[in-house]
Structure formats: C-alpha cells, structure tokens
Amino acid sequence: MKLLPLQRYLLLALLLLCTGLANALENADAKPLPAKPATTQDKPDLAQGKPDQSLERDKVCTRCHDETDKPKVLPIYQTPHGVRADARTPSCQSCHGDSDAHVKNPGGGSTRPKTEIIFHGPDKSSAEKLNGTCMSCHQAGLRVHWNSSQHETNGVVCSSCHTSHTPRDKVLDKTTTSQSEVCYTCHKTQRAEARLFSKHPMIFAKMACSSCHNPHGSNGPKMLVKNSVNETCYTCHAEKRGPFLWEHQPVIEDCSNCHTPHGSNNPPLLKARTPWLCQECHSGDHSAQINSGANLQNGDVTTINGLAPLANAPGRPQFAGRNCMNCHVMVHGSNHPAGSIFTR
C-alpha cells in the first residue's frame, strides 16, 4: 500500500515517540550515582567530617583568642560558623588563613604579625580577597548574582554588612529594624524617606529592605527580588495585578510612574498630589478645559456683556480642593463593562 506524504510523517513521529518511551522505561530503574562525600582534599578544613579534628585546628587560634577575652572576639561557637557537628562548618583558618607568621611570631616581638586575611581596620585585605573567602562557601541561593552586582562592583565586601562572630547577625534579622539600620549606614536618602508621612511599615518591623531588594544582586533593576518593579510590588499588592478588562497604561508599565516606594508626604506614597499627578499625563481636552474659557458657552462662568472678567471666573479645580479620584477611582484598572474611564 502506498502511503501519502502526511501518513509517512505521522508514522515516523509515532516510531520516534515509541523509541523515546522505551528508553525512558529502560532507564527508570537505574539508580543515581551516590553523591561524592566531602573530604579534606575537597576542603581541608572539613577533616573528613570529624568534629574533633576540626576543633584541633581551631585550638591553634582559641588558645589565645578565647571567646571572652575581648569584646571584639565574639562567641563564634554560638553561630552557624561554629557548629562543629556539621561537616560543612569552616575552621578559623578557612576565613583568616593559616597565618603561620602570626601563630609562630618569628621575630619574637610583643606585637604579632597580622593574619593573612584581615576583615576590618586600616589594614583590611582587598575586596577581592575578602569576598572570595566568603564566596568559596556561599555561592548558591540568593548569591548567584553577586558577581557584577551593584554592591560588588562598588567595592562592598560581605563583612561591610554581615558580622560572623555573633549569634545574631543584624542584617539577617527581619523581626526588628536592625537590618534597615545596617542598610541606612550607606543609603541615607532612603532613611529620610522612610520617615515621611506616607511610608512602608519598615519602622514598625513589618517588612525589611530585603523584602523588596536582594543585596547580593538580581536580574531585575535596583537589585529587586523580582525581574521588574511591578512583579516585586505584586508580591504584596496582588489585587493590583490584573489582568483587567480596562487597563491603565502607566500602571501596567511601572508602579513607580505614580508611586515612590521609600516614602512620600502624599498618601498613598504618591510622587505628587492629585490632580497635579494626573495632569502630568492628562493635559488634554477634559482636564485642560475644566473651568476654562471653553465652558463659557455652557454658562459655567458669569459674564458681563459676553465677556468673562478674571474676577468673575471660578477658581481652578486644584485650588477648589477637587480631585480626579472623586470620579475616577479605579485607577489601577477596571473590570466593569462601563469602566473604560475608570469611574465607579
């Protein structure tokens, strides 16, 4: 029987599909390869996952640097970096280097040479060395975009924000305002904006900077946690997402066309008061002709001999305390059949 071209194509597709299913069934019982265990060759400080050996390495440092000897030497063993039962936990040398000269003090002076890697002070190591030390372990998760991020390219190091030798790292604490205070040490403009009349509830610890921003970098602008401003806002303001039957173009483009996210004296976080905010775009027929000479024909203005003296003209709607949103309340979009102008 002679097959038509279409029939030949369908038969070939069926054969390929059957072949793929057979291969899948054949490999279904195959066991995955076991994960390679961590060894000292991969990471010498792990000591094959034995806490005792890891503690032996720490004794080189802790015999002098006791947890209570100085305020600057905080209890490392009360932090995630000091959980010796976890094979991934580093030792002191993982972060500060072997520092043989510091340990042995070959010169015999009263002041020992500095460690190989210094995180604070005037002799602080380079940003590349410090960040490389942290990123040797912390590469996944929220830090995958760290390289070439705005903080990294501006020379910010991990220790500028994080404190390792403390049980409570301020920048990781979202239950208080401590994280925001760490960010405000550099972002002083945002500190002032967060205390304006209309603001996000950051000073009440209902959210933190990391609720919207990923300080380690992201695919979105301004290191936002999502790929765009709107996607980030929708994580909380889902009712504004839509889709709507009638959409307001500036809204679907960018929430910051009308709102300023860190704070404003115009509720709710508006960049300007209405109706001035609306008239930045709507400067045409309707808004421009309110109480203007075009309404003389309708008797909206008292005339004398057909003329409209300035003293007889009513005030502009802005000065009369009127608001576009008295009528156009559905500014984020409307699903009502008669809502093309976003009225009630």
Secondary structure as UniProt FT lines:
FT   HELIX           5..27
FT   TURN            28..29
FT   TURN            40..42
FT   HELIX           44..49
FT   HELIX           51..62
FT   TURN            63..64
FT   TURN            67..68
FT   TURN            71..72
FT   HELIX           76..78
FT   HELIX           80..82
FT   TURN            84..85
FT   TURN            87..88
FT   HELIX           92..96
FT   HELIX           100..104
FT   TURN            106..107
FT   TURN            122..123
FT   HELIX           127..135
FT   TURN            136..137
FT   HELIX           141..143
FT   TURN            144..145
FT   TURN            147..148
FT   HELIX           150..153
FT   TURN            154..155
FT   HELIX           158..161
FT   HELIX           170..172
FT   HELIX           178..184
FT   TURN            185..186
FT   HELIX           188..193
FT   TURN            194..195
FT   TURN            201..205
FT   HELIX           209..211
FT   TURN            215..216
FT   HELIX           221..223
FT   HELIX           229..234
FT   TURN            235..236
FT   HELIX           238..240
FT   HELIX           249..253
FT   HELIX           255..257
FT   TURN            261..262
FT   TURN            267..269
FT   TURN            274..275
FT   HELIX           276..279
FT   TURN            280..281
FT   HELIX           285..288
FT   TURN            290..291
FT   HELIX           293..298
FT   TURN            305..306
FT   HELIX           310..312
FT   TURN            317..321
FT   HELIX           324..326
FT   TURN            331..332
FT   TURN            337..338
FT   TURN            340..341
//
